[in-house]
Amino acid sequence: MANNNMHSPSENGELKRSLSNRHLQLIAIGGCIGTGLFMGSGKTISLAGPSILFIYMIIGLMIFFVMRALGELLLSNLQYRSFIDFSTDLIGPWAGYFVGWTYWLCWITIGIADLSAIIYYLQFFNGGNPFTPIEGALISVAAIFFIMGLNLLTVKLFGELEFWFALIKIIAILVLIGVGLWMVFTGFSYQERGESFVAAFSNIWGNGGMFPTGMDGFLAGFQIAIFAFVGVELVGTTAAETENPERNLPKAVNSIPIRIIFFYVLALFIVMSVTPWNKIDPNISPFVNLFSHAGIAAAAIIMNLVVLSSVLSSMNSGVFSTSRMLFGLSRESHGPKPFGVLNRRAVPANALYFSTLCLLLGAGLQYFVPDTVKAFTLATTLSTILFICVWLIIMWSYINYYRLRPELHQKSTFKLPGGLFTCWVVIIFFIGMIYVLSLEEDTLQALKISPIWLVILAIGYFFFNKRRKQDK
């Protein structure tokens, strides 16, 4: 568990509980609606067809179980501040070290992917012309410093910004569903590339059935779809800074299935009702396309701004998460001591600066991988692999908790449905997802380089474990 003996300028060096229920609820929604939904859904639909609806429901159910396990663990001991604390306590110091640093790298790689997405969507406002590598790097640097500046202020400001970022995404999807339903019920017709189309629910199953690309296409759809869910566990990293976690955390977790069905399944059902799945361009956001077909003025401008706000929201969450992970790692002697110091606003500023520096190095990728879509795919696949590792450690922690602390499990008012059986189902599913990522060439590349991180971690653990023993 977290070491409380270190002191710093704010509340003896401990994080403040400044996030309200309103903030936590919208952070949970924002975590459910990621950049992957807006940017990656076109490619996912082109691979899997209408079966993408089942893919999102299956992944959503597994993520819900991960979140229920996470919630039960965090509420079993309110001294647990994040994954680091309970994995250290229930598995061992190496697990806390592994999950903390891996989760940190998860959000760094997502931050790099977000930089590629920002550049990609800003090209729309550049007349569709690609930016030069130098222009791309300058845009990345500006975005990084903007997000860092916001996170240096207060935790409450982070919550407020995420509240509004999430609200923008929610309104955009609600409007999309409303406009799409209107198009279907009025039999709206439009032309695209010389072809005529009529919006109708029959477009879902009328072009080869629900599994038109077979099992290969169905499995390929998981590769991109799973990235859309990364960040949903952000609720767990905010637990240490949330008011009344016993009441607010269960409410945020239990609402996840409804949000997934509504924001993912219903939204994509409407998109494929308006445009047949095999006519959706994988390189263009289907959300932008739908509004354009409806003839709504400035639809493309509005949706590109929405997607940009979604990307900034993801970066904002990422910078927040990385700084809190480094703070926790430092407190467990798994990271440099300066990362465990808070500034007068109760923000781990040193940890924040380090994460910012790493993102700046990531901005340099614009020189080496000027193809933003390729850079986005590589970064998102690597982050997906790492997130799966984090989710597996959470489930492993739960298995040990269930066996070693049966009295806490019995007392829990927020249990994981199915207990150990559900744990093993989730573990088998995510191991299967790692295999699925090996089936495509672009995702296989990221899978091949991921073991390098394990080697780096092993070297780092030897160094920090030596320091832990000296501290004792």
N, C-alpha and C positions, 0 to 999 in steps of 0.2 A: 504493500500500500504506500501511498504517497508519504514522503518524508516531510514533516511539518516543522523541522528545526531551523531551517534557513530563514533569515529575515531580510526584508527589503522594504522600500519606502511605503508600500501600500498594504495595510491590513496584515502585517507580519509576512508579507510576500505571498499572500493567497489571493486567488482569483475571486472577484466579486460576483454575487448572484444578481446581475443587472438586467437579464433578459426576462421579459414578461411572457405570459401565456400567449398573448397576441403575436409577439415576435416568434416564439417557438412554433406555433401553428403554421405561420407563413414560411418559416425556415424549412419545416417539414414538407410543405407543398413545393417550395422552391427546389428542394432536394429531389423531389419526384419528377419535376419538369426540368430536365437538363437540356444542354445544348444538343445532345444526341437526338432528342425528339425533333427539334427544329431542323438541324443540319443533316442528320443521318437517316431520317425516316424515308426519304426518297430512295436512297440506295437499298435500304432494307426491304422496302416494298418491291423493288425491281428484282430482288433475289428470291423472296419468299412468297410474293403475291398475297392474297387475302389471309393465308395462314399466319401472317405476321400478328394478327389479332390473338391467336392462340399462344404465340411466342411471348407476347407481352404479358398475357395472363399467367403463364407458367413462371416466367422470371419474376413477375410481381409477387406471386404467392411465395416463392422461395425467399425473396427479399423481405417479405412481411415476417416470415418465420425467423430470419436473422435478426430483424428488429425487435421481435418479441423476446428472443433470447437475450439480446443486448439490454433491453429494458429491464428484464427480470434481474440480470446480473448487476446493473447499476443501482437498482432500488434495493437489492439485498444488503447493500452496505453503502451508505451515503458518503463514506470516506473515499469510495471509488470516484475518481474524477473523469476517467476516460478508459479506453481499451487497455492502455499501458498498465494501469493500476490492477485491474482484475486479472489480466493475463499473467502479470508478474506474480500475483498472489496465488493464482489457481494452477498455473503451469510451471512457472519458474522465471527467474530474472531474464534468461535468454529470450523468452517469449515476449516479455514486455519490450525488450530492446528491439526484437525483430518487428513486432507489430507497429511500434512507434515510428521507427525510421522508415519502414515500408509505407506506412500511411502518409508520412511526410513526402516521400518520393512520389506516391500516387498523385498528390495534389500539385506537386511541382510539374510532373509530366502533363497533367490536365491543364495547368497554367500555360505551358508551352503550346499545347493543342489549342487553347483558347486564343492565344496570340495569333496563331495561323487562321483561326476562324474570324477574328476581328479584321485582319487584313483582307481575307476573302470577301467578307460582306461589305467592307468599305469600298471595295472595287466598284460596287454598284454606283456609289456616289462619285466615282472617278470616271464615269461614262463607260463602265464595264472594262476599262483598261487595267491590266495588271500593274502593280507598283514595282519599281526597281528594288533590288535587294536592300539598298541603302534606305529608301523610303519606307520599306517594310520594317526594317530594324528601328527606325526613328519612331514609327507608329507604336511598335511594341514597347519601346522605352517609355514613351509618354503614358501608355496604358498602365504599365507597371508602377510608375511613380504616382499616378493618380490613385490607384488602389492602395498603395502603401500609405499614402497620406491619409486616406480615409480610415485605415485600420490603426493608425497611430493615435487617433483621438480617443474615443471611448468605446467600450463594449456595447453600450446602449445604442450608439450611433451605428455600429455594425448591424445590430438587430433591426434598427429603423430602416436602414438602407435595404436590407434583405426583405423586409416587409413590403416595401414599395416595388422593388425589383420583381418579387414573386407576384404581387398584385397585377403588374403589367402583363406578365405571362398568362395569368389566370384570365384576365379580361380578354386578351387576344384569342385564347382558345375558346372561351365562351362565345365570343363574336363569330369565330369560325364555325362552331357547331350550329349557331343560330342561322347564319347565312347559308350554310350547307343544307340544313333542313328546309329552309325556304326554297332553295333551288330544286330540291328533290320533290317537294310537295306541289310545286308549281310546274313541274316538268320542264325546267329551264333547259334551253338548248344553246349551244355555242359552237364555234368552229376553231380548230387549231391545226395548223399545218395542212390545210385543205380538207380536213376530215370534220364531219359533223358529229356532235355528241349530245346526248340527252342525260341529264342528271336523274338517276333512279337507283333504288336499293339493289335492283337486279344486276347492276354493274359489279357487285361484290362477287357473286357466284356465277355470273353469266359468261365468264371468259376463261374457262378451263377448270371451274370448280374452286373449292377452298384450298386445294393443294396443287395448283397448276404446275409448279416447278419440281414436284416430287419431293422425296425425302432429302435429297442433296440440297435443294433450295431451302427447305424448311430448316435444316441444320445450319446452313450458311447465314440465315436470318438472325440466329442467336448471336453471331459474332458482333454485329453492330448494335443490335437491340440491347444487349447486356450493358453496353457503355452508357446507354440512356439512363440507367438506374444508379450509376455511381454517384455518390454524394448523398444518397438518401440516409445513410448512417450518420450524417453530419449532426443530426439531433443528439447522438450520443456524445459527440465532442463538445457540445454546448451544455451538457448536463451540469458541469461545475459552475456555470454562470447563469443558471436558470432558477427563477423564483419557484418555490414550492414544487420540486421535481416529482414528489410522490403523486401529485394530482395532474400536473401538466404533461409529464413525459408519457404516461399511458394514453392520454387523450391524443397526443400527436402521433404515437405509433399506431393506435387502433384505427385512425382515419386513413392510413396509407392505402389499404385495398380499395376503398371507395374512390380515392383520388386517382389511383392507377387505372381503374375501369373507366372513370370519367375522362381524365385528361389524355390517356393513351388510347385505350380501346375505342371509345366513342369517337374521339377526334379523328383517328385513322379510318374508322368505319365510314365516317362522313366524307373524308377526303376521297376514298376509293369508290364511294357512291357517286360522287360528282364526276370524277375522272377514272375510267377503267384502269386497274392496276398496271396493265401492260402498256399504257400510254403515258405513265408518269415518268418524267425525266429524272434519272437518279442524281443528276448534278445540280438540280434546282430544288429548293425547298417546296414541297407540295402545298405548304401553307400559303406561300406567296402566290403560287399558281391558282389556288382556289379563289382567292380574292380578285385576281386578275380576270379569271373567267366570268366572275359575277359582274364585271364592269364597274367595280368600285374605284372611283378616282383616287389616285395616289396610293392604291393598295400596296404596290411593291415597295414604295418608300416607307409606309407605315410598318409593314411586316419586317423589312430589313432593320428598321430601328428597334422593333420588338426583339428580334434575334440578337442584335447587338447588346441590348439591355440584358438579355439572358446570358450572353457570354460574359459580360461584366459582372453579373451576379455570381456566375461560376467562379470567376477569378477572385472576387471578393470573399466568397466562401473558402476558396482554396488557401488564400493568404492567411485568413483567420485560422483555419484548421492547422496549417503547417506551423504557425507560431505557437499554438497551444500544444501541439505534439512535442515540439522542441523544448518547451517549458517543462512538460511532464517528464521527458527523457532526462533533462538536466537534474530534476529533483530526485530521480532514481539513480543518479550518477552514471547514466547511459549516454550523456551528451556533455558538451562543454559547460562548465559552471555558469558563465555569464548568461547563458540562455535561460537560466532559472530566476533571473532578476526582473521585477516589474518596475515600470516607471510610475510617476505619481498619479497617472490615470488608470492604474491597475492593468496595463497592457505590457506583455512581454516584448519590449521594444527590440532588444538585442536579437532575439529569435526571429523577429519580423524582418530586421535588416538582413540577416543571413539568408532567409527565404527569398527576399527581394533580389539579393545578389545572384542567387542561383537562377532565378527567373531571367535576370539580365543576361546571364550566360546562355540561357535558352533562346533569348532573342537573337543571339548570334547565329542560330540555326537558319535564319532567313538567308544568310550568305551561302550556306552549304546545301540547304534544301529549299530552293526558291519556289518549288511546286507546293503551294500551300495545302492542297488536298492530300498529297502524299505525306507531307509532314504531319497533318492532322491524323491520318490513318495510323501512322507509325506510333505517334504519341498516345493516341487513344487506346490502341491495342496493348501497349506496354502498361498503361495505367489500369486497364481492365484486368490483366493478368495479376498485377499487384493487389488490386482491390479484392479479387477472388481469394488471394492468400490471406488478406486481412479478415474477410468473412469466415474463412475456414478456421482461423485462430479464435474468433469469437465463439464459434460452435464447439471447438475443442475446449475452450474455457468453460462453456456451459456444461459439457459432459463431466468435467472434473468437479464443477460446483455441485451438480446433481448427485454425484457419488460421495464427495467429501463433506458437503454441507447439507445433508438431507433435511435437517431441522429448519434451515433457512428456506429451502424449497417448499416445505410444508406450510410455513408461515406466510409465504408470498401470496399477495392478492393480485399479482400480475404475472401469471405463469405462462410459459411457452406451451401452446396446445400440442398434446402428443408427447411431450417430454423427450426422452432419449430416442424414441423411434423417429420423431420428426427431425431431430439432430442428424441422425445418420442418413436420412433421405436427402437433406440439404447438402451434406458433405459429399455424398455420391453424385448428386446433381452438379455441383460446382467442379468436381474433379472431371466429370464428363465434359463440362464446358471448356476446360483446358485442352482436352482432346479435340473438341470441335474447332478451337482456334488454330489447330495445326493443319486443318483441311484446306485452307486457302493460302496462296503464296504470300500475299501482303501481310496477313496476320501471323504467318509462320515465321517471318523475318523477326518480328518483335519477340516471338516466343523463344527464338534461338539466342537472342542477346540477353534475355532476362536472367539467366544463371550468373551473368557477370555481377549482378547486384548482390547475389548470395555470397559471392567471394569477397566483395567489398565489405559486406556486413560481418562476415566471419573475422576479417582482419580488424575491423572496428571494435567488435565485441571483445576480442583478446585485449585490446588496448584499454577499453573502458572498464572491463571486468577487473583488470589489474588495479585500476584507480579505485574501484569500489572497495576492494580488499584493503587498500591503503587507508581509505576514509574510515573504515571500521576500526 
